[in-house]
Amino acid sequence: MTQKIDAIGLICPEPIMLLHRAIHEANPGEVIELVATDPTSEKDVEKLLILCSRTSKKNIRTVRLAEILEKDSSCIHLNF
């Protein structure tokens, strides 16, 4: 199952707060897709994943970044 988070137009910290909640609610095998236009989202996601890897029992297997939509939009896929 894929959960899509549409954070287009939202600015920090909203995209990361939405992603954080989704990570904690995710089931094994689930994919979370974050679409964000805030240029700081990519670095914020990296920091959040480091924090989650240290404090959460969830195993985040892969992270893939791909440019989509517009030049300043990024799509981040997280597989659990």
All heavy atoms as a GROMACS GRO file, in nm:
protein
  624
    1MET      N    1   0.084  -0.118   0.000
    1MET     CA    2   0.000   0.000   0.000
    1MET      C    3   0.089   0.124   0.000
    1MET      O    4   0.191   0.128   0.067
    1MET     CB    5  -0.089  -0.002   0.123
    1MET     CG    6  -0.184   0.113   0.130
    1MET     SD    7  -0.296   0.089   0.269
    1MET     CE    8  -0.340   0.255   0.298
    2THR      N    9   0.049   0.225  -0.076
    2THR     CA   10   0.123   0.350  -0.081
    2THR      C   11   0.041   0.462  -0.019
    2THR      O   12  -0.076   0.479  -0.052
    2THR     CB   13   0.158   0.389  -0.226
    2THR    OG1   14   0.240   0.286  -0.282
    2THR    CG2   15   0.231   0.521  -0.231
    3GLN      N   16   0.103   0.533   0.071
    3GLN     CA   17   0.040   0.650   0.131
    3GLN      C   18   0.107   0.773   0.072
    3GLN      O   19   0.228   0.790   0.085
    3GLN     CB   20   0.056   0.648   0.283
    3GLN     CG   21  -0.002   0.768   0.350
    3GLN     CD   22   0.018   0.767   0.500
    3GLN    OE1   23   0.064   0.671   0.559
    3GLN    NE2   24  -0.016   0.876   0.564
    4LYS      N   25   0.031   0.859   0.008
    4LYS     CA   26   0.086   0.979  -0.054
    4LYS      C   27   0.059   1.100   0.034
    4LYS      O   28  -0.055   1.123   0.074
    4LYS     CB   29   0.027   1.000  -0.193
    4LYS     CG   30   0.088   1.118  -0.265
    4LYS     CD   31   0.038   1.127  -0.408
    4LYS     CE   32   0.102   1.245  -0.478
    4LYS     NZ   33   0.061   1.254  -0.617
    5ILE      N   34   0.164   1.173   0.063
    5ILE     CA   35   0.152   1.297   0.141
    5ILE      C   36   0.173   1.413   0.045
    5ILE      O   37   0.282   1.430  -0.011
    5ILE     CB   38   0.257   1.303   0.254
    5ILE    CG1   39   0.241   1.184   0.347
    5ILE    CG2   40   0.246   1.435   0.329
    5ILE    CD1   41   0.353   1.170   0.447
    6ASP      N   42   0.071   1.492   0.024
    6ASP     CA   43   0.078   1.608  -0.064
    6ASP      C   44   0.113   1.730   0.021
    6ASP      O   45   0.028   1.785   0.090
    6ASP     CB   46  -0.054   1.628  -0.136
    6ASP     CG   47  -0.052   1.745  -0.233
    6ASP    OD1   48   0.051   1.815  -0.242
    6ASP    OD2   49  -0.153   1.765  -0.301
    7ALA      N   50   0.239   1.768   0.019
    7ALA     CA   51   0.285   1.883   0.096
    7ALA      C   52   0.322   1.999   0.004
    7ALA      O   53   0.399   2.087   0.043
    7ALA     CB   54   0.404   1.843   0.184
    8ILE      N   55   0.267   1.998  -0.117
    8ILE     CA   56   0.296   2.106  -0.212
    8ILE      C   57   0.242   2.237  -0.156
    8ILE      O   58   0.127   2.246  -0.114
    8ILE     CB   59   0.233   2.075  -0.349
    8ILE    CG1   60   0.301   1.953  -0.410
    8ILE    CG2   61   0.244   2.196  -0.443
    8ILE    CD1   62   0.238   1.904  -0.538
    9GLY      N   63   0.329   2.336  -0.152
    9GLY     CA   64   0.291   2.468  -0.101
    9GLY      C   65   0.309   2.485   0.049
    9GLY      O   66   0.302   2.595   0.099
   10LEU      N   67   0.331   2.376   0.121
   10LEU     CA   68   0.354   2.385   0.265
   10LEU      C   69   0.501   2.415   0.291
   10LEU      O   70   0.588   2.373   0.217
   10LEU     CB   71   0.316   2.253   0.334
   10LEU     CG   72   0.172   2.209   0.320
   10LEU    CD1   73   0.151   2.077   0.393
   10LEU    CD2   74   0.076   2.315   0.372
   11ILE      N   75   0.525   2.491   0.398
   11ILE     CA   76   0.663   2.524   0.433
   11ILE      C   77   0.699   2.458   0.565
   11ILE      O   78   0.613   2.416   0.642
   11ILE     CB   79   0.686   2.676   0.440
   11ILE    CG1   80   0.592   2.741   0.541
   11ILE    CG2   81   0.668   2.740   0.303
   11ILE    CD1   82   0.621   2.887   0.568
   12CYS      N   83   0.828   2.449   0.588
   12CYS     CA   84   0.882   2.388   0.709
   12CYS      C   85   0.814   2.450   0.832
   12CYS      O   86   0.797   2.572   0.836
   12CYS     CB   87   1.033   2.412   0.712
   12CYS     SG   88   1.115   2.335   0.851
   13PRO      N   89   0.773   2.370   0.924
   13PRO     CA   90   0.798   2.228   0.947
   13PRO      C   91   0.684   2.136   0.903
   13PRO      O   92   0.687   2.017   0.934
   13PRO     CB   93   0.817   2.221   1.097
   13PRO     CG   94   0.717   2.319   1.149
   13PRO     CD   95   0.719   2.432   1.046
   14GLU      N   96   0.582   2.189   0.836
   14GLU     CA   97   0.463   2.108   0.808
   14GLU      C   98   0.489   1.980   0.729
   14GLU      O   99   0.437   1.874   0.767
   14GLU     CB  100   0.357   2.194   0.738
   14GLU     CG  101   0.297   2.298   0.830
   14GLU     CD  102   0.198   2.388   0.759
   14GLU    OE1  103   0.244   2.481   0.690
   14GLU    OE2  104   0.078   2.363   0.772
   15PRO      N  105   0.568   1.981   0.618
   15PRO     CA  106   0.591   1.855   0.547
   15PRO      C  107   0.654   1.747   0.635
   15PRO      O  108   0.617   1.630   0.629
   15PRO     CB  109   0.684   1.894   0.432
   15PRO     CG  110   0.658   2.039   0.410
   15PRO     CD  111   0.630   2.094   0.547
   16ILE      N  112   0.747   1.787   0.719
   16ILE     CA  113   0.817   1.691   0.804
   16ILE      C  114   0.725   1.640   0.915
   16ILE      O  115   0.730   1.522   0.952
   16ILE     CB  116   0.946   1.754   0.862
   16ILE    CG1  117   1.040   1.791   0.749
   16ILE    CG2  118   1.014   1.662   0.961
   16ILE    CD1  119   1.069   1.679   0.652
   17MET      N  120   0.640   1.726   0.966
   17MET     CA  121   0.544   1.682   1.068
   17MET      C  122   0.449   1.578   1.010
   17MET      O  123   0.419   1.477   1.075
   17MET     CB  124   0.469   1.802   1.125
   17MET     CG  125   0.557   1.893   1.208
   17MET     SD  126   0.480   2.049   1.254
   17MET     CE  127   0.335   1.995   1.340
   18LEU      N  128   0.402   1.600   0.888
   18LEU     CA  129   0.314   1.504   0.822
   18LEU      C  130   0.387   1.372   0.797
   18LEU      O  131   0.331   1.264   0.818
   18LEU     CB  132   0.262   1.561   0.690
   18LEU     CG  133   0.168   1.681   0.701
   18LEU    CD1  134   0.142   1.741   0.564
   18LEU    CD2  135   0.038   1.641   0.769
   19LEU      N  136   0.513   1.380   0.753
   19LEU     CA  137   0.591   1.260   0.728
   19LEU      C  138   0.619   1.184   0.858
   19LEU      O  139   0.609   1.061   0.862
   19LEU     CB  140   0.723   1.297   0.659
   19LEU     CG  141   0.818   1.181   0.630
   19LEU    CD1  142   0.751   1.077   0.540
   19LEU    CD2  143   0.946   1.234   0.566
   20HIS      N  144   0.652   1.256   0.962
   20HIS     CA  145   0.680   1.194   1.092
   20HIS      C  146   0.559   1.113   1.140
   20HIS      O  147   0.573   0.998   1.183
   20HIS     CB  148   0.717   1.302   1.194
   20HIS     CG  149   0.759   1.249   1.326
   20HIS    ND1  150   0.675   1.247   1.434
   20HIS    CD2  151   0.876   1.195   1.367
   20HIS    CE1  152   0.739   1.194   1.537
   20HIS    NE2  153   0.861   1.163   1.499
   21ARG      N  154   0.442   1.170   1.131
   21ARG     CA  155   0.320   1.099   1.172
   21ARG      C  156   0.299   0.975   1.085
   21ARG      O  157   0.266   0.867   1.136
   21ARG     CB  158   0.200   1.191   1.165
   21ARG     CG  159   0.071   1.120   1.209
   21ARG     CD  160  -0.047   1.210   1.213
   21ARG     NE  161  -0.057   1.283   1.087
   21ARG     CZ  162  -0.138   1.384   1.067
   21ARG    NH1  163  -0.215   1.427   1.164
   21ARG    NH2  164  -0.142   1.445   0.951
   22ALA      N  165   0.318   0.989   0.953
   22ALA     CA  166   0.299   0.877   0.862
   22ALA      C  167   0.397   0.764   0.890
   22ALA      O  168   0.360   0.646   0.884
   22ALA     CB  169   0.313   0.924   0.717
   23ILE      N  170   0.521   0.797   0.923
   23ILE     CA  171   0.621   0.695   0.955
   23ILE      C  172   0.578   0.615   1.076
   23ILE      O  173   0.585   0.492   1.078
   23ILE     CB  174   0.760   0.758   0.977
   23ILE    CG1  175   0.818   0.805   0.842
   23ILE    CG2  176   0.855   0.660   1.045
   23ILE    CD1  177   0.945   0.887   0.854
   24HIS      N  178   0.530   0.683   1.178
   24HIS     CA  179   0.491   0.613   1.300
   24HIS      C  180   0.365   0.529   1.282
   24HIS      O  181   0.345   0.432   1.355
   24HIS     CB  182   0.476   0.712   1.416
   24HIS     CG  183   0.608   0.758   1.467
   24HIS    ND1  184   0.690   0.680   1.546
   24HIS    CD2  185   0.676   0.873   1.448
   24HIS    CE1  186   0.801   0.745   1.573
   24HIS    NE2  187   0.795   0.862   1.515
   25GLU      N  188   0.283   0.563   1.184
   25GLU     CA  189   0.160   0.487   1.158
   25GLU      C  190   0.179   0.380   1.051
   25GLU      O  191   0.090   0.300   1.028
   25GLU     CB  192   0.049   0.582   1.116
   25GLU     CG  193   0.007   0.678   1.227
   25GLU     CD  194  -0.092   0.784   1.181
   25GLU    OE1  195  -0.124   0.788   1.060
   25GLU    OE2  196  -0.138   0.861   1.266
   26ALA      N  197   0.296   0.376   0.987
   26ALA     CA  198   0.319   0.284   0.875
   26ALA      C  199   0.328   0.139   0.921
   26ALA      O  200   0.379   0.110   1.029
   26ALA     CB  201   0.448   0.322   0.802
   27ASN      N  202   0.279   0.051   0.835
   27ASN     CA  203   0.288  -0.094   0.857
   27ASN      C  204   0.401  -0.150   0.772
   27ASN      O  205   0.440  -0.090   0.672
   27ASN     CB  206   0.156  -0.161   0.818
   27ASN     CG  207   0.043  -0.117   0.908
   27ASN    OD1  208   0.057  -0.114   1.029
   27ASN    ND2  209  -0.069  -0.081   0.847
   28PRO      N  210   0.454  -0.267   0.809
   28PRO     CA  211   0.559  -0.330   0.728
   28PRO      C  212   0.515  -0.347   0.582
   28PRO      O  213   0.400  -0.384   0.556
   28PRO     CB  214   0.579  -0.466   0.795
   28PRO     CG  215   0.536  -0.445   0.936
   28PRO     CD  216   0.422  -0.347   0.928
   29GLY      N  217   0.604  -0.315   0.490
   29GLY     CA  218   0.575  -0.326   0.347
   29GLY      C  219   0.508  -0.204   0.288
   29GLY      O  220   0.491  -0.194   0.166
   30GLU      N  221   0.473  -0.109   0.370
   30GLU     CA  222   0.405   0.011   0.322
   30GLU      C  223   0.506   0.108   0.261
   30GLU      O  224   0.621   0.114   0.300
   30GLU     CB  225   0.333   0.078   0.439
   30GLU     CG  226   0.230   0.178   0.397
   30GLU     CD  227   0.135   0.217   0.511
   30GLU    OE1  228   0.139   0.153   0.617
   30GLU    OE2  229   0.058   0.309   0.491
   31VAL      N  230   0.459   0.186   0.163
   31VAL     CA  231   0.540   0.288   0.098
   31VAL      C  232   0.478   0.424   0.131
   31VAL      O  233   0.357   0.441   0.120
   31VAL     CB  234   0.544   0.268  -0.055
   31VAL    CG1  235   0.616   0.384  -0.123
   31VAL    CG2  236   0.608   0.136  -0.089
   32ILE      N  237   0.562   0.517   0.171
   32ILE     CA  238   0.517   0.654   0.194
   32ILE      C  239   0.581   0.742   0.089
   32ILE      O  240   0.702   0.738   0.068
   32ILE     CB  241   0.555   0.705   0.334
   32ILE    CG1  242   0.492   0.616   0.441
   32ILE    CG2  243   0.515   0.851   0.352
   32ILE    CD1  244   0.538   0.649   0.582
   33GLU      N  245   0.499   0.821   0.022
   33GLU     CA  246   0.548   0.912  -0.081
   33GLU      C  247   0.519   1.054  -0.036
   33GLU      O  248   0.403   1.088  -0.012
   33GLU     CB  249   0.477   0.882  -0.212
   33GLU     CG  250   0.518   0.972  -0.326
   33GLU     CD  251   0.444   0.936  -0.452
   33GLU    OE1  252   0.488   0.843  -0.520
   33GLU    OE2  253   0.342   1.000  -0.480
   34LEU      N  254   0.623   1.134  -0.023
   34LEU     CA  255   0.609   1.273   0.016
   34LEU      C  256   0.639   1.359  -0.105
   34LEU      O  257   0.747   1.347  -0.165
   34LEU     CB  258   0.706   1.308   0.130
   34LEU     CG  259   0.718   1.456   0.166
   34LEU    CD1  260   0.588   1.509   0.224
   34LEU    CD2  261   0.832   1.478   0.263
   35VAL      N  262   0.544   1.444  -0.142
   35VAL     CA  263   0.566   1.539  -0.251
   35VAL      C  264   0.566   1.677  -0.188
   35VAL      O  265   0.466   1.718  -0.129
   35VAL     CB  266   0.456   1.528  -0.359
   35VAL    CG1  267   0.484   1.626  -0.472
   35VAL    CG2  268   0.447   1.386  -0.412
   36ALA      N  269   0.679   1.747  -0.199
   36ALA     CA  270   0.695   1.876  -0.133
   36ALA      C  271   0.764   1.976  -0.223
   36ALA      O  272   0.848   1.938  -0.304
   36ALA     CB  273   0.775   1.858  -0.004
   37THR      N  274   0.729   2.102  -0.207
   37THR     CA  275   0.792   2.208  -0.284
   37THR      C  276   0.887   2.293  -0.200
   37THR      O  277   0.963   2.372  -0.256
   37THR     CB  278   0.686   2.300  -0.347
   37THR    OG1  279   0.593   2.343  -0.246
   37THR    CG2  280   0.610   2.230  -0.458
   38ASP      N  281   0.885   2.277  -0.071
   38ASP     CA  282   0.976   2.351   0.015
   38ASP      C  283   1.118   2.302  -0.009
   38ASP      O  284   1.147   2.183   0.007
   38ASP     CB  285   0.937   2.331   0.161
   38ASP     CG  286   1.020   2.414   0.258
   38ASP    OD1  287   1.127   2.465   0.218
   38ASP    OD2  288   0.978   2.430   0.373
   39PRO      N  289   1.209   2.391  -0.048
   39PRO     CA  290   1.345   2.347  -0.079
   39PRO      C  291   1.420   2.287   0.039
   39PRO      O  292   1.516   2.214   0.020
   39PRO     CB  293   1.414   2.474  -0.130
   39PRO     CG  294   1.327   2.587  -0.093
   39PRO     CD  295   1.190   2.534  -0.070
   40THR      N  296   1.376   2.311   0.160
   40THR     CA  297   1.445   2.254   0.276
   40THR      C  298   1.396   2.113   0.310
   40THR      O  299   1.454   2.046   0.395
   40THR     CB  300   1.427   2.343   0.401
   40THR    OG1  301   1.288   2.348   0.436
   40THR    CG2  302   1.479   2.484   0.376
   41SER      N  303   1.293   2.067   0.242
   41SER     CA  304   1.234   1.936   0.275
   41SER      C  305   1.333   1.822   0.261
   41SER      O  306   1.335   1.731   0.344
   41SER     CB  307   1.111   1.909   0.189
   41SER     OG  308   1.006   1.997   0.224
   42GLU      N  309   1.415   1.824   0.157
   42GLU     CA  310   1.508   1.713   0.136
   42GLU      C  311   1.603   1.696   0.254
   42GLU      O  312   1.622   1.587   0.305
   42GLU     CB  313   1.585   1.732   0.006
   42GLU     CG  314   1.667   1.611  -0.032
   42GLU     CD  315   1.730   1.624  -0.169
   42GLU    OE1  316   1.678   1.698  -0.253
   42GLU    OE2  317   1.834   1.558  -0.190
   43LYS      N  318   1.663   1.805   0.299
   43LYS     CA  319   1.755   1.798   0.413
   43LYS      C  320   1.680   1.762   0.541
   43LYS      O  321   1.730   1.687   0.624
   43LYS     CB  322   1.830   1.930   0.429
   43LYS     CG  323   1.936   1.950   0.324
   43LYS     CD  324   2.046   2.036   0.379
   43LYS     CE  325   2.153   2.053   0.276
   43LYS     NZ  326   2.252   1.949   0.280
   44ASP      N  327   1.559   1.817   0.556
   44ASP     CA  328   1.480   1.786   0.675
   44ASP      C  329   1.444   1.638   0.680
   44ASP      O  330   1.444   1.577   0.787
   44ASP     CB  331   1.353   1.871   0.679
   44ASP     CG  332   1.381   2.017   0.705
   44ASP    OD1  333   1.492   2.050   0.754
   44ASP    OD2  334   1.293   2.100   0.675
   45VAL      N  335   1.414   1.578   0.564
   45VAL     CA  336   1.381   1.436   0.559
   45VAL      C  337   1.503   1.354   0.599
   45VAL      O  338   1.492   1.258   0.676
   45VAL     CB  339   1.330   1.395   0.419
   45VAL    CG1  340   1.327   1.244   0.404
   45VAL    CG2  341   1.192   1.452   0.395
   46GLU      N  342   1.619   1.390   0.550
   46GLU     CA  343   1.741   1.318   0.587
   46GLU      C  344   1.761   1.320   0.739
   46GLU      O  345   1.792   1.218   0.799
   46GLU     CB  346   1.862   1.381   0.518
   46GLU     CG  347   1.866   1.360   0.368
   46GLU     CD  348   1.977   1.438   0.300
   46GLU    OE1  349   2.063   1.495   0.370
   46GLU    OE2  350   1.976   1.441   0.176
   47LYS      N  351   1.742   1.436   0.800
   47LYS     CA  352   1.757   1.447   0.945
   47LYS      C  353   1.652   1.365   1.018
   47LYS      O  354   1.682   1.299   1.119
   47LYS     CB  355   1.748   1.595   0.988
   47LYS     CG  356   1.865   1.678   0.940
   47LYS     CD  357   1.844   1.823   0.976
   47LYS     CE  358   1.952   1.910   0.916
   47LYS     NZ  359   1.927   2.053   0.941
   48LEU      N  360   1.528   1.368   0.970
   48LEU     CA  361   1.422   1.291   1.033
   48LEU      C  362   1.450   1.141   1.025
   48LEU      O  363   1.430   1.068   1.122
   48LEU     CB  364   1.287   1.322   0.968
   48LEU     CG  365   1.168   1.243   1.021
   48LEU    CD1  366   1.144   1.274   1.168
   48LEU    CD2  367   1.043   1.271   0.939
   49LEU      N  368   1.501   1.095   0.910
   49LEU     CA  369   1.531   0.953   0.895
   49LEU      C  370   1.644   0.909   0.988
   49LEU      O  371   1.640   0.799   1.042
   49LEU     CB  372   1.565   0.921   0.750
   49LEU     CG  373   1.449   0.939   0.652
   49LEU    CD1  374   1.496   0.910   0.510
   49LEU    CD2  375   1.331   0.853   0.689
   50ILE      N  376   1.742   0.994   1.008
   50ILE     CA  377   1.849   0.964   1.103
   50ILE      C  378   1.791   0.953   1.244
   50ILE      O  379   1.820   0.859   1.317
   50ILE     CB  380   1.960   1.070   1.096
   50ILE    CG1  381   2.036   1.058   0.964
   50ILE    CG2  382   2.056   1.057   1.215
   50ILE    CD1  383   2.129   1.174   0.935
   51LEU      N  384   1.707   1.047   1.280
   51LEU     CA  385   1.644   1.045   1.412
   51LEU      C  386   1.559   0.919   1.429
   51LEU      O  387   1.566   0.851   1.531
   51LEU     CB  388   1.559   1.170   1.432
   51LEU     CG  389   1.481   1.178   1.563
   51LEU    CD1  390   1.577   1.187   1.681
   51LEU    CD2  391   1.387   1.297   1.561
   52CYS      N  392   1.479   0.887   1.328
   52CYS     CA  393   1.393   0.768   1.336
   52CYS      C  394   1.475   0.640   1.346
   52CYS      O  395   1.437   0.547   1.417
   52CYS     CB  396   1.301   0.761   1.215
   52CYS     SG  397   1.167   0.880   1.220
   53SER      N  398   1.587   0.634   1.275
   53SER     CA  399   1.670   0.514   1.280
   53SER      C  400   1.730   0.493   1.418
   53SER      O  401   1.760   0.381   1.458
   53SER     CB  402   1.779   0.518   1.173
   53SER     OG  403   1.876   0.615   1.206
   54ARG      N  404   1.747   0.600   1.492
   54ARG     CA  405   1.805   0.591   1.627
   54ARG      C  406   1.700   0.566   1.735
   54ARG      O  407   1.731   0.509   1.838
   54ARG     CB  408   1.879   0.720   1.661
   54ARG     CG  409   2.002   0.741   1.578
   54ARG     CD  410   2.071   0.869   1.614
   54ARG     NE  411   2.185   0.890   1.526
   54ARG     CZ  412   2.246   1.006   1.513
   54ARG    NH1  413   2.204   1.111   1.580
   54ARG    NH2  414   2.349   1.017   1.432
   55THR      N  415   1.577   0.611   1.710
   55THR     CA  416   1.477   0.608   1.816
   55THR      C  417   1.358   0.517   1.789
   55THR      O  418   1.283   0.487   1.879
   55THR     CB  419   1.423   0.750   1.843
   55THR    OG1  420   1.362   0.799   1.724
   55THR    CG2  421   1.534   0.842   1.887
   56SER      N  422   1.342   0.473   1.666
   56SER     CA  423   1.224   0.394   1.629
   56SER      C  424   1.262   0.248   1.606
   56SER      O  425   1.374   0.217   1.567
   56SER     CB  426   1.162   0.452   1.501
   56SER     OG  427   1.054   0.372   1.460
   57LYS      N  428   1.166   0.161   1.628
   57LYS     CA  429   1.188   0.019   1.600
   57LYS      C  430   1.155  -0.014   1.455
   57LYS      O  431   1.174  -0.126   1.412
   57LYS     CB  432   1.101  -0.065   1.693
   57LYS     CG  433   1.143  -0.052   1.838
   57LYS     CD  434   1.057  -0.136   1.927
   57LYS     CE  435   1.103  -0.117   2.072
   57LYS     NZ  436   1.020  -0.192   2.164
   58LYS      N  437   1.108   0.083   1.378
   58LYS     CA  438   1.075   0.060   1.238
   58LYS      C  439   1.203   0.053   1.156
   58LYS      O  440   1.299   0.123   1.181
   58LYS     CB  441   0.986   0.172   1.185
   58LYS     CG  442   0.850   0.172   1.251
   58LYS     CD  443   0.757   0.262   1.180
   58LYS     CE  444   0.624   0.267   1.249
   58LYS     NZ  445   0.539   0.155   1.223
   59ASN      N  446   1.202  -0.034   1.058
   59ASN     CA  447   1.317  -0.051   0.969
   59ASN      C  448   1.286   0.018   0.837
   59ASN      O  449   1.206  -0.030   0.758
   59ASN     CB  450   1.343  -0.200   0.947
   59ASN     CG  451   1.460  -0.223   0.856
   59ASN    OD1  452   1.545  -0.137   0.841
   59ASN    ND2  453   1.464  -0.339   0.795
   60ILE      N  454   1.349   0.131   0.814
   60ILE     CA  455   1.331   0.203   0.689
   60ILE      C  456   1.432   0.147   0.590
   60ILE      O  457   1.551   0.168   0.604
   60ILE     CB  458   1.349   0.355   0.709
   60ILE    CG1  459   1.249   0.406   0.812
   60ILE    CG2  460   1.334   0.428   0.577
   60ILE    CD1  461   1.272   0.548   0.855
   61ARG      N  462   1.381   0.071   0.492
   61ARG     CA  463   1.470  -0.006   0.404
   61ARG      C  464   1.532   0.079   0.294
   61ARG      O  465   1.650   0.064   0.266
   61ARG     CB  466   1.394  -0.122   0.343
   61ARG     CG  467   1.356  -0.225   0.444
   61ARG     CD  468   1.308  -0.351   0.378
   61ARG     NE  469   1.214  -0.326   0.272
   61ARG     CZ  470   1.093  -0.378   0.263
   61ARG    NH1  471   1.051  -0.459   0.355
   61ARG    NH2  472   1.014  -0.350   0.162
   62THR      N  473   1.454   0.159   0.227
   62THR     CA  474   1.512   0.235   0.116
   62THR      C  475   1.455   0.376   0.113
   62THR      O  476   1.343   0.400   0.154
   62THR     CB  477   1.482   0.170  -0.020
   62THR    OG1  478   1.342   0.167  -0.041
   62THR    CG2  479   1.540   0.031  -0.030
   63VAL      N  480   1.535   0.465   0.063
   63VAL     CA  481   1.492   0.602   0.039
   63VAL      C  482   1.534   0.638  -0.102
   63VAL      O  483   1.648   0.617  -0.141
   63VAL     CB  484   1.557   0.701   0.140
   63VAL    CG1  485   1.516   0.842   0.110
   63VAL    CG2  486   1.522   0.664   0.281
   64ARG      N  487   1.439   0.686  -0.180
   64ARG     CA  488   1.470   0.722  -0.318
   64ARG      C  489   1.420   0.863  -0.342
   64ARG      O  490   1.306   0.895  -0.313
   64ARG     CB  491   1.400   0.624  -0.412
   64ARG     CG  492   1.427   0.649  -0.557
   64ARG     CD  493   1.363   0.543  -0.641
   64ARG     NE  494   1.228   0.515  -0.594
   64ARG     CZ  495   1.133   0.467  -0.670
   64ARG    NH1  496   1.154   0.440  -0.794
   64ARG    NH2  497   1.013   0.443  -0.621
   65LEU      N  498   1.504   0.947  -0.395
   65LEU     CA  499   1.468   1.085  -0.426
   65LEU      C  500   1.457   1.100  -0.577
   65LEU      O  501   1.543   1.054  -0.650
   65LEU     CB  502   1.573   1.183  -0.373
   65LEU     CG  503   1.604   1.173  -0.223
   65LEU    CD1  504   1.718   1.267  -0.189
   65LEU    CD2  505   1.482   1.207  -0.141
   66ALA      N  506   1.352   1.163  -0.622
   66ALA     CA  507   1.334   1.184  -0.766
   66ALA      C  508   1.268   1.318  -0.790
   66ALA      O  509   1.172   1.354  -0.722
   66ALA     CB  510   1.249   1.072  -0.826
   67GLU      N  511   1.320   1.392  -0.883
   67GLU     CA  512   1.260   1.521  -0.916
   67GLU      C  513   1.133   1.497  -0.997
   67GLU      O  514   1.132   1.422  -1.093
   67GLU     CB  515   1.357   1.605  -0.999
   67GLU     CG  516   1.480   1.649  -0.923
   67GLU     CD  517   1.448   1.732  -0.801
   67GLU    OE1  518   1.364   1.823  -0.809
   67GLU    OE2  519   1.506   1.704  -0.695
   68ILE      N  520   1.025   1.559  -0.955
   68ILE     CA  521   0.898   1.548  -1.027
   68ILE      C  522   0.827   1.682  -1.030
   68ILE      O  523   0.870   1.778  -0.966
   68ILE     CB  524   0.804   1.443  -0.964
   68ILE    CG1  525   0.764   1.486  -0.824
   68ILE    CG2  526   0.866   1.306  -0.963
   68ILE    CD1  527   0.641   1.415  -0.775
   69LEU      N  528   0.716   1.685  -1.100
   69LEU     CA  529   0.628   1.801  -1.110
   69LEU      C  530   0.701   1.923  -1.164
   69LEU      O  531   0.704   1.947  -1.282
   69LEU     CB  532   0.562   1.832  -0.976
   69LEU     CG  533   0.469   1.724  -0.922
   69LEU    CD1  534   0.414   1.767  -0.786
   69LEU    CD2  535   0.355   1.697  -1.016
   70GLU      N  536   0.759   2.002  -1.078
   70GLU     CA  537   0.828   2.124  -1.118
   70GLU      C  538   0.974   2.112  -1.079
   70GLU      O  539   1.014   2.021  -1.010
   70GLU     CB  540   0.767   2.246  -1.049
   70GLU     CG  541   0.619   2.264  -1.077
   70GLU     CD  542   0.558   2.370  -0.988
   70GLU    OE1  543   0.633   2.439  -0.915
   70GLU    OE2  544   0.436   2.384  -0.993
   71LYS      N  545   1.050   2.209  -1.119
   71LYS     CA  546   1.193   2.208  -1.089
   71LYS      C  547   1.219   2.205  -0.938
   71LYS      O  548   1.315   2.144  -0.893
   71LYS     CB  549   1.257   2.332  -1.151
   71LYS     CG  550   1.408   2.331  -1.148
   71LYS     CD  551   1.461   2.452  -1.221
   71LYS     CE  552   1.611   2.452  -1.222
   71LYS     NZ  553   1.663   2.570  -1.290
   72ASP      N  554   1.132   2.269  -0.860
   72ASP     CA  555   1.157   2.278  -0.716
   72ASP      C  556   1.073   2.179  -0.634
   72ASP      O  557   1.063   2.193  -0.514
   72ASP     CB  558   1.131   2.420  -0.667
   72ASP     CG  559   0.989   2.465  -0.691
   72ASP    OD1  560   0.917   2.400  -0.767
   72ASP    OD2  561   0.950   2.567  -0.633
   73SER      N  562   1.015   2.080  -0.698
   73SER     CA  563   0.938   1.978  -0.624
   73SER      C  564   1.018   1.850  -0.617
   73SER      O  565   1.083   1.812  -0.712
   73SER     CB  566   0.806   1.950  -0.696
   73SER     OG  567   0.726   2.065  -0.699
   74SER      N  568   1.012   1.785  -0.504
   74SER     CA  569   1.080   1.656  -0.494
   74SER      C  570   0.983   1.553  -0.440
   74SER      O  571   0.894   1.584  -0.363
   74SER     CB  572   1.204   1.665  -0.406
   74SER     OG  573   1.169   1.701  -0.276
   75CYS      N  574   1.004   1.432  -0.481
   75CYS     CA  575   0.922   1.320  -0.438
   75CYS      C  576   1.012   1.224  -0.362
   75CYS      O  577   1.114   1.182  -0.414
   75CYS     CB  578   0.858   1.251  -0.559
   75CYS     SG  579   0.758   1.110  -0.515
   76ILE      N  580   0.974   1.190  -0.243
   76ILE     CA  581   1.055   1.105  -0.159
   76ILE      C  582   0.974   0.980  -0.127
   76ILE      O  583   0.864   0.987  -0.076
   76ILE     CB  584   1.093   1.179  -0.029
   76ILE    CG1  585   1.173   1.305  -0.066
   76ILE    CG2  586   1.172   1.089   0.064
   76ILE    CD1  587   1.187   1.404   0.045
   77HIS      N  588   1.029   0.863  -0.160
   77HIS     CA  589   0.962   0.734  -0.136
   77HIS      C  590   1.032   0.664  -0.020
   77HIS      O  591   1.153   0.646  -0.022
   77HIS     CB  592   0.971   0.645  -0.260
   77HIS     CG  593   0.910   0.704  -0.382
   77HIS    ND1  594   0.778   0.690  -0.411
   77HIS    CD2  595   0.962   0.781  -0.479
   77HIS    CE1  596   0.751   0.753  -0.524
   77HIS    NE2  597   0.862   0.810  -0.567
   78LEU      N  598   0.954   0.622   0.077
   78LEU     CA  599   1.008   0.547   0.189
   78LEU      C  600   0.940   0.411   0.192
   78LEU      O  601   0.820   0.401   0.194
   78LEU     CB  602   0.979   0.620   0.322
   78LEU     CG  603   1.024   0.764   0.329
   78LEU    CD1  604   0.975   0.827   0.458
   78LEU    CD2  605   1.174   0.774   0.319
   79ASN      N  606   1.018   0.304   0.193
   79ASN     CA  607   0.964   0.168   0.200
   79ASN      C  608   0.991   0.112   0.338
   79ASN      O  609   1.102   0.119   0.387
   79ASN     CB  610   1.031   0.079   0.096
   79ASN     CG  611   1.005   0.127  -0.044
   79ASN    OD1  612   0.895   0.167  -0.076
   79ASN    ND2  613   1.107   0.127  -0.126
   80PHE      N  614   0.888   0.051   0.398
   80PHE     CA  615   0.901  -0.008   0.531
   80PHE      C  616   0.895  -0.157   0.523
   80PHE      O  617   0.828  -0.214   0.446
   80PHE     CB  618   0.793   0.045   0.624
   80PHE     CG  619   0.809   0.190   0.653
   80PHE    CD1  620   0.754   0.285   0.570
   80PHE    CD2  621   0.883   0.232   0.761
   80PHE    CE1  622   0.771   0.420   0.595
   80PHE    CE2  623   0.900   0.365   0.787
   80PHE     CZ  624   0.843   0.460   0.704
   0.00000   0.00000   0.00000
